[in-house]
Amino acid sequence: MTGFIFTTTRSVICQPSASHELAQHVVSLGIQRPFVVTDGGVLKTGIMGPALASLTSASLDFAVFSDVVADPPEAVVVHAVEQARAHQCDGIIGFGGGSAMDTAKLVALLVRGEQSLAEVYGVGNATCSRLPLIQIPTTAGTGSEVTPIAIVTTGETTKMGVVAPQLLPDLAILDATLTTGLPAAVTAATGIDAMVHAIEAYTSKLKKNPYSDMLAREALRLLSRNIETAVHQGDNVEARSNMLLGAMLAGQAFANAPVAAVHALAYPLGGIYHIPHGLSNSLVLPHVMRFNLASASDAYAELAPIVLPQGRSLGANPAETLIDYLVELSKNVLLPQRLRDLDIPENAIGQLASDAMLQTRLLMNNPRDVSEDDARIIYQSAW
C-alpha cells in the first residue's frame, strides 16, 4: 500500500428533518448573521421554510441569495459575494444542489476580499481563509457537501474549477425530506451521477486508496439498491435517505480519489449543449467503461457483485456484466440513452472530443490514457 492523505467535511448530520434545527447548528459555529445561498427553484418549493423559520425563531439576522443558476457563471458568483459583503455576514449556508453549494463555497472563501475569483482557479491556489460554512444538499448526486471543489462557468462553453481544502465545510446536513419532491428525471440523473463518482473513484489512477475504496463500495451498494425506488416512489423517505447518504459517501470517495474520463467527456456536453451534469455522465458512462476495460476490468469485476441485484449472475466476464447492467439500470430509471436523443448532431463529435482534451485535471486520473481519437470514438459510440 502506498501512502495517502484523506480529508473530508468536519461534521455530518444524517437525519430526516434535520434541517428544521438549523439555527442551533448555526449558533454553535458562532454565526449571528448567516447568508443563505440557494436558487430560485428551491426557494419557490417552500422546502426551506422550516430551516429559515428556525433562524427567525433564534433571532438571527439572515439574508437569502436565490440567484444561483445551473452551472453558475462567474457573474453570479461575484454578485453573491457582493451581496454577502453588503449583509456583513459572518457565516454561509449553502442550500440546494451542486450549483448552490459550489457557489456557497466560493462566497465563504472570497467574501473577506483576501483573493479574487480569478486568483483561486486551479488546484491549491486559494491561500485565503473562509467564513464558517454549512452545506445542506437537496439532491442526491453531486456530493458537493463533502468535496473541496467548486466549478464555475467561465465562458460560453468553458468551465474552471477551484480545488482547495478550505472549500470543505464545517458541517453537512443530510435531510432526506428535502429530496422527496424531486422530479423523477432529476432523481435519476443525480443518482447515476453519484454512482459515476463512486465508480471513477474506485478506478482512479493516481490517488485510489483503502479509504476511498471502502466509501465507493458502500456508496454503490446504497445507490444501486435504492435508485429505482427513489425514482418511481419519490416519497419513500428510506430510499431517499439511502440515496442521500450514498451520494455523500461517493463524494467523500472522489474528493480523495478524483474522477476521470467520464467526467472529462461529460463536461463538453454540459458546456456546449447545456445537458444537465448527471445526465451527461450517464450518456457516456458505459462507453468510457468499455474503453477502460483494458486497464480496469479487475476493478470493475470487484464492483459487479455490489451493484448487480442479489441472485443476478455475474457471467463469464463480471466487468462486462456490470457495464451491461448499468445500461439496463439507466433505462429502468427512464434516462435518455443516446446523444442523438438530445438533438446533439453527429457532426459535433469532433468539437466535443477536442474540448474534452482540455480536461487534463480529470483525464490524468483515468486508468487508461485517452487521446483525442479515443474520445472521438467514445462519443461516436454514445451517439
LUMNUFI-788382 format. One record per residue: residue in one letter; x, z, y of N, C-alpha, C in turn. Coordinates in pm, whole numbers, plus 50000, padded with zeros to 5 digits. Layout:
<rs>
R/aa/n.px/n.pz/n.py/ca.px/ca.pz/ca.py/c.px/c.pz/c.py
R/A/X/Z/Y/X/Z/Y/X/Z/Y
...
</rs>
This chain:
<rs>
R/aa/n.px/n.pz/n.py/ca.px/ca.pz/ca.py/c.px/c.pz/c.py
R/M/50084/50000/49880/50000/50000/50000/50087/50000/50125
R/T/50058/49912/50217/50129/49911/50345/50065/50010/50441
R/G/50141/50054/50540/50087/50147/50639/49979/50083/50723
R/F/49892/50164/50776/49784/50113/50861/49739/50221/50958
R/I/49668/50176/51062/49607/50266/51159/49457/50240/51156
R/F/49378/50346/51153/49232/50332/51154/49175/50411/51270
R/T/49095/50346/51355/49031/50415/51467/48884/50379/51471
R/T/48803/50469/51524/48660/50441/51536/48599/50532/51642
R/T/48470/50516/51662/48396/50597/51758/48407/50745/51724
R/R/48417/50828/51828/48444/50970/51807/48333/51040/51730
R/S/48207/51014/51765/48093/51081/51701/47981/50981/51677
R/V/47909/51001/51567/47794/50916/51532/47677/51005/51494
R/I/47560/50973/51547/47436/51039/51505/47348/50933/51443
R/C/47308/50951/51318/47223/50856/51247/47096/50929/51205
R/Q/46988/50908/51280/46863/50981/51255/46748/50910/51326
R/P/46640/50878/51256/46525/50820/51325/46479/50910/51440
R/S/46449/50846/51552/46404/50913/51676/46513/50992/51746
R/A/46639/50975/51705/46749/51049/51768/46761/51017/51916
R/S/46721/50898/51958/46734/50861/52099/46641/50942/52188
R/H/46539/51005/52128/46445/51086/52206/46513/51209/52265
R/E/46626/51246/52208/46702/51364/52255/46826/51321/52333
R/L/46819/51205/52396/46936/51150/52463/46994/51245/52567
R/A/46909/51312/52643/46957/51395/52754/47057/51501/52710
R/Q/47032/51564/52596/47123/51671/52555/47262/51616/52523
R/H/47268/51495/52474/47398/51435/52445/47467/51390/52573
R/V/47389/51342/52668/47444/51305/52798/47505/51427/52866
R/V/47432/51535/52868/47479/51658/52932/47602/51713/52861
R/S/47605/51701/52727/47719/51755/52653/47849/51683/52686
R/L/47837/51559/52738/47956/51485/52780/47986/51505/52929
R/G/47913/51593/52993/47938/51624/53133/47883/51521/53229
R/I/47789/51438/53184/47733/51331/53267/47610/51385/53342
R/Q/47607/51362/53473/47493/51401/53555/47424/51281/53620
R/R/47497/51172/53634/47441/51052/53698/47465/50931/53606
R/P/47390/50926/53495/47413/50817/53400/47364/50682/53452
R/F/47434/50579/53408/47398/50440/53440/47367/50371/53308
R/V/47242/50328/53292/47194/50272/53165/47203/50119/53173
R/V/47269/50058/53077/47288/49913/53073/47205/49855/52959
R/T/47114/49763/52991/47028/49704/52889/46992/49562/52931
R/D/46897/49503/52862/46848/49370/52902/46698/49378/52926
R/G/46647/49276/52994/46507/49278/53033/46412/49281/52916
R/G/46448/49214/52806/46363/49213/52689/46346/49350/52628
R/V/46456/49423/52613/46448/49559/52559/46368/49649/52652
R/L/46391/49636/52782/46319/49719/52878/46168/49696/52869
R/K/46128/49569/52855/45986/49537/52851/45915/49588/52726
R/T/45989/49604/52616/45925/49650/52493/45876/49794/52503
R/G/45935/49872/52593/45897/50012/52606/45969/50105/52512
R/I/46058/50052/52426/46123/50140/52328/46220/50237/52392
R/M/46259/50210/52516/46348/50302/52585/46274/50422/52643
R/G/46142/50416/52643/46061/50518/52709/46098/50661/52676
R/P/46098/50699/52547/46130/50838/52513/46270/50881/52558
R/A/46367/50789/52547/46504/50824/52588/46511/50846/52737
R/L/46449/50756/52814/46450/50772/52960/46371/50895/53003
R/A/46262/50922/52931/46183/51042/52962/46265/51168/52943
R/S/46353/51168/52842/46437/51286/52820/46535/51304/52935
R/L/46584/51193/52991/46675/51203/53107/46600/51258/53228
R/T/46477/51213/53246/46396/51263/53357/46368/51411/53341
R/S/46331/51451/53221/46299/51593/53196/46417/51684/53221
R/A/46537/51630/53202/46658/51709/53224/46707/51700/53368
R/S/46626/51636/53455/46659/51622/53598/46791/51549/53621
R/L/46817/51451/53536/46938/51371/53552/46906/51250/53641
R/D/46992/51224/53734/46971/51114/53830/47028/50986/53769
R/F/46944/50908/53701/46992/50790/53631/46942/50663/53697
R/A/47015/50555/53669/46975/50421/53713/46979/50329/53593
R/V/46891/50227/53594/46883/50132/53483/46920/49993/53533
R/F/47016/49931/53466/47054/49793/53494/47004/49709/53378
R/S/46911/49616/53404/46848/49541/53295/46870/49390/53308
R/D/46976/49349/53376/47002/49207/53398/47095/49145/53295
R/V/47127/49217/53188/47213/49161/53085/47140/49047/53015
R/V/47212/48940/52986/47158/48827/52911/47245/48805/52789
R/A/47194/48728/52694/47272/48697/52574/47403/48629/52613
R/D/47509/48663/52541/47641/48609/52573/47671/48626/52721
R/P/47680/48749/52769/47685/48775/52914/47800/48705/52984
R/P/47770/48632/53091/47876/48569/53170/47947/48670/53259
R/E/48061/48631/53311/48139/48719/53396/48058/48772/53514
R/A/47974/48687/53573/47898/48728/53691/47807/48846/53661
R/V/47749/48849/53542/47662/48961/53505/47742/49090/53491
R/V/47859/49079/53429/47944/49198/53412/47987/49252/53549
R/V/48030/49163/53636/48074/49204/53769/47959/49268/53847
R/H/47841/49208/53837/47724/49264/53906/47690/49403/53853
R/A/47697/49419/53722/47670/49551/53663/47769/49655/53712
R/V/47896/49617/53721/47998/49709/53772/47967/49748/53915
R/E/47929/49651/53997/47896/49680/54137/47778/49776/54147
R/Q/47676/49754/54065/47559/49842/54068/47593/49983/54021
R/A/47680/49991/53921/47721/50123/53872/47797/50200/53980
R/R/47882/50130/54054/47954/50195/54164/47857/50240/54272
R/A/47759/50155/54302/47661/50190/54406/47583/50315/54368
R/H/47559/50332/54238/47487/50452/54190/47578/50574/54186
R/Q/47706/50553/54202/47806/50661/54191/47792/50733/54056
R/C/47783/50652/53953/47760/50707/53819/47884/50780/53768
R/D/47860/50868/53673/47971/50938/53609/47966/50924/53457
R/G/47887/50829/53410/47879/50803/53267/47793/50680/53242
R/I/47816/50612/53131/47748/50486/53100/47676/50500/52966
R/I/47555/50441/52959/47479/50434/52835/47446/50288/52807
R/G/47496/50234/52695/47458/50100/52652/47338/50111/52561
R/F/47234/50033/52588/47107/50045/52513/47057/49904/52485
R/G/47079/49856/52364/47034/49722/52331/47116/49660/52220
R/G/47122/49526/52220/47201/49455/52122/47347/49445/52165
R/G/47419/49357/52099/47562/49347/52125/47597/49312/52267
R/S/47516/49227/52332/47546/49187/52470/47536/49305/52565
R/A/47432/49387/52548/47415/49504/52633/47527/49605/52610
R/M/47561/49626/52482/47666/49724/52453/47803/49675/52498
R/D/47830/49546/52483/47956/49492/52532/47967/49507/52683
R/T/47857/49477/52754/47857/49492/52899/47878/49638/52938
R/A/47811/49729/52868/47827/49872/52896/47972/49915/52880
R/K/48038/49865/52776/48179/49899/52756/48262/49860/52877
R/L/48239/49738/52925/48320/49688/53036/48288/49759/53166
R/V/48162/49795/53186/48126/49872/53305/48198/50007/53302
R/A/48195/50074/53187/48262/50203/53175/48412/50191/53202
R/L/48470/50077/53163/48614/50056/53179/48652/50020/53322
R/L/48565/49942/53389/48603/49882/53517/48548/49952/53639
R/V/48451/50041/53622/48380/50095/53738/48472/50173/53832
R/R/48579/50230/53782/48670/50306/53868/48760/50215/53952
R/G/48763/50087/53920/48838/49992/54001/48987/49990/53976
R/E/49034/50048/53867/49177/50051/53839/49229/49914/53795
R/Q/49142/49833/53732/49177/49697/53693/49055/49607/53712
R/S/49081/49477/53725/48971/49380/53734/48940/49327/53595
R/L/48827/49258/53584/48789/49199/53456/48896/49099/53410
R/A/48945/49016/53500/49045/48916/53464/49172/48980/53407
R/E/49203/49100/53453/49327/49166/53410/49318/49228/53271
R/V/49196/49248/53221/49183/49317/53092/49154/49223/52975
R/Y/49135/49093/53002/49114/48999/52892/49234/49000/52798
R/G/49206/48984/52669/49312/48979/52570/49321/49109/52492
R/V/49425/49121/52414/49444/49237/52326/49539/49336/52392
R/G/49491/49457/52417/49577/49563/52468/49616/49553/52614
R/N/49546/49471/52691/49582/49456/52833/49511/49557/52923
R/A/49415/49629/52871/49348/49731/52950/49432/49859/52948
R/T/49476/49901/53066/49557/50022/53076/49481/50134/53147
R/C/49362/50101/53197/49286/50199/53275/49203/50289/53183
R/S/49160/50401/53238/49072/50492/53166/48927/50452/53191
R/R/48835/50503/53112/48695/50470/53131/48611/50595/53153
R/L/48488/50574/53198/48392/50683/53209/48337/50717/53071
R/P/48279/50837/53054/48213/50869/52928/48111/50760/52891
R/L/48102/50730/52762/48023/50616/52716/47944/50652/52591
R/I/47814/50623/52594/47725/50639/52479/47666/50501/52447
R/Q/47661/50466/52320/47603/50338/52279/47485/50361/52185
R/I/47374/50289/52213/47252/50301/52132/47209/50160/52092
R/P/47241/50115/51970/47204/49980/51929/47055/49966/51899
R/T/47000/49851/51932/46860/49821/51900/46849/49706/51801
R/T/46964/49657/51753/46966/49559/51644/47067/49607/51540
R/A/47047/49564/51416/47138/49600/51308/47224/49479/51277
R/G/47328/49458/51357/47408/49339/51338/47548/49348/51394
R/T/47561/49367/51524/47693/49349/51586/47792/49460/51553
R/G/47745/49581/51534/47837/49693/51515/47914/49726/51640
R/S/47870/49675/51755/47945/49693/51880/47961/49840/51917
R/E/47873/49925/51865/47880/50066/51897/48003/50134/51837
R/V/48073/50064/51748/48192/50124/51686/48311/50028/51688
R/T/48309/49931/51779/48421/49838/51788/48486/49844/51926
R/P/48617/49823/51933/48689/49825/52062/48696/49686/52124
R/I/48588/49610/52111/48589/49469/52151/48468/49441/52239
R/A/48485/49360/52342/48375/49311/52424/48399/49163/52451
R/I/48294/49083/52434/48304/48938/52451/48230/48896/52577
R/V/48294/48812/52657/48238/48766/52784/48239/48613/52786
R/T/48132/48553/52836/48128/48408/52855/48199/48375/52986
R/T/48301/48290/52977/48387/48265/53093/48365/48128/53156
R/G/48289/48043/53091/48263/47909/53144/48142/47849/53077
R/E/48124/47720/53091/48008/47653/53032/48005/47673/52881
R/T/48120/47661/52817/48125/47667/52671/48235/47759/52620
R/T/48293/47841/52704/48407/47922/52663/48378/48071/52672
R/K/48443/48147/52584/48431/48292/52583/48571/48353/52575
R/M/48582/48476/52625/48706/48551/52611/48672/48693/52569
R/G/48768/48757/52505/48745/48892/52457/48835/48993/52526
R/V/48785/49114/52534/48866/49229/52575/48877/49318/52451
R/V/48997/49345/52409/49020/49431/52293/49108/49547/52338
R/A/49052/49667/52334/49125/49784/52382/49063/49910/52322
R/P/49143/50007/52285/49088/50129/52224/48995/50205/52317
R/Q/49012/50188/52449/48923/50257/52543/48777/50214/52528
R/L/48753/50099/52468/48616/50049/52455/48537/50121/52346
R/L/48605/50196/52261/48532/50277/52164/48459/50389/52237
R/P/48327/50402/52216/48251/50503/52291/48275/50645/52241
R/D/48225/50739/52319/48231/50879/52277/48127/50910/52171
R/L/48014/50838/52176/47903/50867/52085/47823/50741/52058
R/A/47788/50720/51931/47694/50616/51893/47570/50683/51834
R/I/47454/50642/51881/47327/50698/51832/47253/50588/51756
R/L/47237/50608/51625/47167/50511/51541/47025/50561/51517
R/D/46930/50501/51584/46789/50539/51577/46711/50419/51524
R/A/46676/50424/51395/46613/50308/51331/46476/50276/51389
R/T/46409/50374/51450/46277/50346/51507/46286/50244/51620
R/L/46404/50230/51679/46422/50133/51787/46425/49990/51735
R/T/46442/49973/51603/46457/49839/51545/46332/49791/51472
R/T/46231/49876/51458/46115/49837/51375/46034/49724/51436
R/G/46046/49701/51564/45971/49593/51628/46046/49463/51640
R/L/46167/49457/51585/46246/49333/51594/46177/49220/51520
R/P/46170/49102/51579/46114/48986/51507/46191/48958/51379
R/A/46123/48900/51281/46186/48873/51152/46309/48785/51167
R/A/46303/48684/51253/46416/48593/51268/46538/48664/51323
R/V/46518/48756/51417/46629/48832/51474/46684/48929/51370
R/T/46596/48993/51296/46638/49084/51189/46724/49011/51087
R/A/46682/48892/51050/46755/48814/50950/46892/48772/51002
R/A/46896/48716/51121/47023/48666/51175/47123/48779/51199
R/T/47076/48889/51256/47167/49000/51282/47212/49066/51152
R/G/47123/49068/51054/47160/49126/50924/47268/49045/50855
R/I/47254/48912/50856/47358/48827/50798/47488/48841/50877
R/D/47477/48854/51009/47595/48875/51093/47672/48998/51046
R/A/47601/49107/51020/47666/49229/50973/47733/49207/50837
R/M/47667/49131/50750/47727/49102/50620/47855/49020/50636
R/V/47855/48927/50730/47975/48848/50758/48088/48939/50804
R/H/48056/49036/50890/48159/49130/50936/48226/49199/50817
R/A/48145/49243/50722/48199/49314/50606/48280/49221/50516
R/I/48229/49102/50492/48298/49007/50405/48432/48967/50466
R/E/48433/48938/50596/48559/48895/50658/48657/49011/50670
R/A/48608/49132/50693/48699/49247/50696/48765/49265/50560
R/Y/48688/49244/50454/48740/49265/50318/48846/49162/50281
R/T/48844/49046/50347/48942/48941/50316/49039/48917/50431
R/S/49037/49002/50532/49123/48984/50649/49270/48986/50607
R/K/49345/48887/50652/49482/48868/50605/49578/48976/50652
R/L/49565/49020/50778/49670/49099/50839/49650/49250/50833
R/K/49526/49296/50844/49507/49440/50861/49411/49502/50760
R/K/49376/49430/50657/49294/49485/50549/49359/49613/50496
R/N/49281/49719/50479/49336/49847/50436/49233/49924/50354
R/P/49271/50031/50286/49177/50102/50199/49052/50152/50272
R/Y/49066/50199/50396/48951/50246/50473/48854/50131/50502
R/S/48908/50021/50552/48819/49909/50586/48754/49853/50461
R/D/48827/49849/50350/48769/49801/50224/48652/49889/50180
R/M/48672/50019/50185/48567/50114/50145/48442/50095/50231
R/L/48462/50083/50362/48349/50066/50453/48280/49932/50431
R/A/48357/49827/50410/48299/49695/50387/48214/49693/50261
R/R/48263/49754/50156/48185/49757/50031/48053/49831/50048
R/E/48058/49947/50111/47934/50023/50130/47841/49952/50227
R/A/47896/49889/50328/47813/49812/50421/47739/49702/50346
R/L/47809/49629/50262/47745/49520/50188/47641/49572/50090
R/R/47666/49686/50030/47565/49743/49939/47436/49773/50014
R/L/47449/49838/50130/47330/49873/50208/47260/49749/50263
R/L/47336/49658/50317/47278/49541/50382/47211/49448/50281
R/S/47279/49420/50170/47224/49325/50073/47098/49379/50006
R/R/47087/49510/49991/46971/49569/49924/46853/49593/50018
R/N/46873/49577/50147/46767/49611/50241/46726/49499/50335
R/I/46804/49392/50343/46775/49291/50444/46641/49222/50421
R/E/46608/49190/50296/46481/49121/50273/46362/49211/50306
R/T/46370/49339/50271/46262/49432/50306/46250/49446/50457
R/A/46363/49458/50525/46360/49472/50670/46301/49349/50737
R/V/46329/49231/50683/46275/49107/50741/46125/49095/50716
R/H/46083/49123/50593/45944/49096/50555/45853/49218/50572
R/Q/45912/49337/50586/45834/49459/50612/45902/49533/50728
R/G/45885/49477/50847/45961/49523/50962/45941/49668/51000
R/D/45830/49729/50959/45804/49868/50996/45854/49967/50893
R/N/45930/49919/50794/45985/50007/50691/46108/50079/50748
R/V/46089/50205/50786/46195/50278/50856/46315/50303/50765
R/E/46290/50324/50635/46403/50346/50544/46492/50223/50537
R/A/46431/50106/50522/46510/49982/50517/46581/49959/50650
R/R/46510/49986/50760/46572/49969/50892/46690/50065/50910
R/S/46676/50187/50863/46785/50285/50874/46907/50239/50795
R/N/46881/50188/50674/46992/50141/50591/47060/50020/50653
R/M/46983/49933/50716/47042/49817/50783/47127/49860/50902
R/L/47077/49956/50979/47149/50003/51097/47280/50071/51056
R/L/47273/50153/50951/47394/50218/50902/47491/50116/50844
R/G/47438/50021/50767/47524/49918/50710/47595/49836/50817
R/A/47521/49802/50923/47582/49725/51032/47691/49805/51100
R/M/47670/49936/51115/47773/50019/51178/47898/50028/51090
R/L/47878/50049/50959/47992/50056/50868/48070/49925/50868
R/A/47998/49813/50872/48065/49684/50880/48142/49672/51011
R/G/48084/49726/51119/48153/49727/51247/48281/49807/51242
R/Q/48276/49923/51177/48397/50004/51163/48502/49930/51080
R/A/48456/49856/50979/48550/49782/50895/48620/49672/50975
R/F/48541/49588/51045/48606/49474/51111/48674/49514/51241
R/A/48642/49632/51295/48716/49681/51411/48861/49710/51374
R/N/48884/49733/51246/49019/49767/51199/49082/49659/51113
R/A/49001/49576/51051/49048/49461/50973/48972/49340/51026
R/P/49025/49271/51125/48945/49179/51207/48886/49059/51132
R/V/48777/49008/51191/48709/48891/51136/48793/48766/51156
R/A/48747/48655/51095/48834/48540/51084/48761/48408/51107
R/A/48775/48313/51014/48733/48175/51038/48583/48158/51051
R/V/48503/48240/50984/48358/48226/51001/48324/48246/51149
R/H/48377/48349/51208/48351/48374/51350/48416/48266/51439
R/A/48535/48223/51401/48603/48121/51482/48520/47992/51488
R/L/48458/47955/51376/48377/47834/51374/48237/47857/51428
R/A/48193/47983/51429/48061/48013/51485/48062/48012/51637
R/Y/48172/48054/51698/48175/48066/51844/48144/47936/51917
R/P/48200/47820/51877/48163/47697/51948/48014/47663/51937
R/L/47951/47700/51828/47807/47675/51814/47729/47754/51918
R/G/47775/47876/51944/47711/47956/52048/47747/47908/52187
R/G/47875/47874/52206/47921/47835/52339/47863/47703/52386
R/I/47856/47605/52296/47810/47472/52335/47659/47458/52322
R/Y/47603/47509/52213/47461/47486/52184/47375/47612/52196
R/H/47438/47723/52235/47366/47848/52259/47286/47895/52137
R/I/47343/47870/52020/47285/47921/51896/47317/48071/51889
R/P/47219/48156/51861/47246/48300/51851/47363/48327/51756
R/H/47442/48425/51791/47567/48451/51720/47547/48473/51570
R/G/47450/48555/51533/47427/48582/51391/47388/48458/51315
R/L/47304/48375/51375/47264/48250/51310/47382/48154/51299
R/S/47466/48148/51402/47586/48064/51395/47674/48104/51277
R/N/47693/48234/51259/47771/48283/51146/47707/48242/51014
R/S/47576/48259/51005/47504/48227/50883/47519/48081/50844
R/L/47517/47993/50943/47523/47849/50917/47657/47804/50858
R/V/47766/47869/50899/47897/47826/50850/47952/47914/50738
R/L/47889/48028/50713/47943/48126/50617/47974/48066/50480
R/P/47878/48006/50409/47911/47961/50273/48017/47852/50270
R/H/48023/47773/50374/48117/47662/50377/48259/47711/50404
R/V/48273/47811/50489/48404/47873/50509/48447/47947/50383
R/M/48354/48016/50319/48388/48089/50196/48435/47993/50087
R/R/48369/47879/50074/48413/47781/49972/48553/47730/50006
R/F/48580/47707/50133/48714/47667/50175/48816/47775/50140
R/N/48776/47901/50155/48868/48013/50132/48891/48046/49985
R/L/48814/47985/49894/48823/48022/49753/48966/48015/49700
R/A/49042/47920/49749/49180/47904/49700/49265/48028/49726
R/S/49228/48107/49828/49307/48225/49863/49232/48357/49847
R/A/49100/48353/49841/49022/48477/49845/48928/48494/49726
R/S/48945/48416/49622/48848/48422/49512/48846/48559/49445
R/D/48963/48624/49434/48965/48757/49370/48887/48858/49453
R/A/48905/48855/49586/48833/48948/49672/48683/48921/49668
R/Y/48644/48793/49672/48502/48759/49663/48444/48806/49530
R/A/48521/48792/49423/48475/48836/49292/48451/48987/49289
R/E/48533/49061/49361/48515/49207/49369/48387/49243/49442
R/L/48348/49160/49540/48227/49188/49617/48099/49143/49546
R/A/48112/49048/49455/47994/48989/49392/47902/49092/49327
R/P/47951/49185/49243/47859/49280/49181/47796/49379/49280
R/I/47856/49393/49398/47799/49480/49501/47682/49412/49570
R/V/47695/49282/49593/47596/49208/49670/47482/49156/49584
R/L/47512/49107/49465/47408/49049/49381/47309/49156/49334
R/P/47182/49122/49317/47083/49218/49267/47125/49269/49130
R/Q/47088/49393/49101/47121/49452/48972/47061/49367/48860
R/G/47142/49344/48757/47096/49264/48645/47123/49116/48660
R/R/47163/49073/48780/47193/48932/48803/47328/48898/48742
R/S/47334/48791/48666/47458/48750/48601/47562/48707/48704
R/L/47685/48749/48681/47796/48707/48767/47847/48569/48730
R/G/47810/48521/48613/47851/48390/48571/47999/48382/48538
R/A/48046/48261/48512/48186/48241/48475/48279/48257/48593
R/N/48227/48234/48714/48308/48244/48836/48233/48330/48937
R/P/48257/48462/48935/48181/48552/49023/48193/48518/49172
R/A/48307/48466/49215/48324/48431/49356/48228/48321/49396
R/E/48218/48218/49314/48124/48109/49344/47979/48156/49331
R/T/47954/48245/49236/47819/48302/49222/47780/48377/49348
R/L/47875/48451/49405/47848/48523/49530/47808/48427/49641
R/I/47884/48319/49656/47856/48224/49763/47718/48162/49743
R/D/47688/48122/49620/47556/48064/49592/47444/48163/49624
R/Y/47468/48290/49592/47364/48389/49619/47345/48411/49769
R/L/47452/48408/49845/47439/48425/49990/47357/48311/50051
R/V/47372/48191/49997/47287/48080/50042/47142/48108/50007
R/E/47118/48154/49887/46982/48189/49844/46923/48298/49933
R/L/47004/48399/49963/46957/48509/50047/46920/48460/50186
R/S/47002/48372/50242/46973/48316/50373/46839/48242/50372
R/K/46811/48171/50265/46682/48103/50252/46568/48204/50240
R/N/46590/48310/50164/46486/48411/50143/46446/48481/50272
R/V/46540/48492/50368/46507/48554/50496/46474/48449/50602
R/L/46453/48326/50554/46393/48218/50634/46481/48169/50749
R/L/46612/48173/50730/46702/48120/50832/46724/47970/50812
R/P/46743/47894/50919/46780/47753/50906/46909/47739/50826
R/Q/46920/47629/50753/47032/47614/50661/47138/47514/50707
R/R/47103/47422/50793/47195/47316/50830/47207/47305/50981
R/L/47322/47257/51026/47340/47235/51170/47237/47135/51222
R/R/47203/47037/51142/47106/46935/51186/46968/46996/51209
R/D/46938/47108/51139/46809/47174/51159/46794/47228/51300
R/L/46906/47244/51371/46906/47297/51507/46941/47187/51608
R/D/46922/47063/51565/46939/46947/51653/47082/46932/51703
R/I/47178/46977/51623/47318/46954/51657/47357/46818/51599
R/P/47399/46725/51683/47428/46589/51634/47556/46584/51552
R/E/47560/46492/51458/47677/46478/51372/47801/46441/51454
R/N/47782/46366/51562/47898/46325/51641/47957/46439/51724
R/A/47897/46560/51714/47953/46676/51783/48059/46747/51700
R/I/48074/46707/51575/48163/46780/51484/48306/46782/51533
R/G/48353/46672/51589/48491/46666/51639/48515/46767/51750
R/Q/48422/46776/51844/48435/46872/51954/48429/47015/51904
R/L/48338/47040/51809/48328/47174/51752/48460/47215/51686
R/A/48518/47124/51610/48643/47155/51540/48756/47181/51639
R/S/48761/47100/51743/48864/47118/51845/48849/47253/51914
R/D/48726/47289/51948/48703/47417/52015/48733/47535/51923
R/A/48703/47521/51795/48729/47630/51700/48878/47662/51693
R/M/48961/47562/51712/49106/47583/51705/49158/47672/51817
R/L/49077/47688/51923/49117/47774/52033/49105/47921/51997
R/Q/49034/47951/51887/49009/48090/51848/49125/48144/51763
R/T/49244/48138/51818/49363/48179/51743/49359/48327/51706
R/R/49299/48410/51792/49290/48554/51764/49215/48580/51634
R/L/49121/48493/51600/49042/48507/51479/49102/48432/51361
R/L/49148/48309/51386/49199/48226/51277/49321/48288/51210
R/M/49399/48363/51284/49518/48423/51226/49484/48525/51117
R/N/49359/48574/51116/49319/48673/51016/49264/48609/50888
R/N/49240/48479/50890/49176/48415/50775/49269/48413/50654
R/P/49216/48434/50535/49303/48437/50416/49370/48303/50385
R/R/49314/48193/50440/49373/48061/50421/49387/47995/50558
R/D/49501/47933/50584/49522/47866/50711/49418/47755/50730
R/V/49370/47741/50854/49268/47643/50887/49323/47545/50991
R/S/49329/47419/50956/49370/47316/51051/49246/47257/51117
R/E/49269/47175/51219/49155/47110/51284/49082/47017/51187
R/D/49157/46949/51101/49094/46864/50999/49010/46948/50903
R/D/49062/47066/50865/48986/47156/50779/48856/47197/50846
R/A/48865/47233/50973/48745/47276/51047/48644/47163/51052
R/R/48693/47042/51071/48602/46926/51078/48528/46909/50944
R/I/48600/46925/50834/48538/46912/50701/48437/47023/50677
R/I/48468/47145/50722/48376/47257/50705/48247/47233/50785
R/Y/48262/47189/50909/48143/47160/50991/48062/47047/50927
R/Q/48132/46946/50873/48059/46836/50808/47977/46887/50690
R/S/48036/46979/50614/47964/47039/50501/47842/47117/50548
R/A/47856/47180/50665/47743/47259/50720/47639/47172/50787
R/W/47673/47048/50821/47581/46962/50892/47469/46910/50799
</rs>
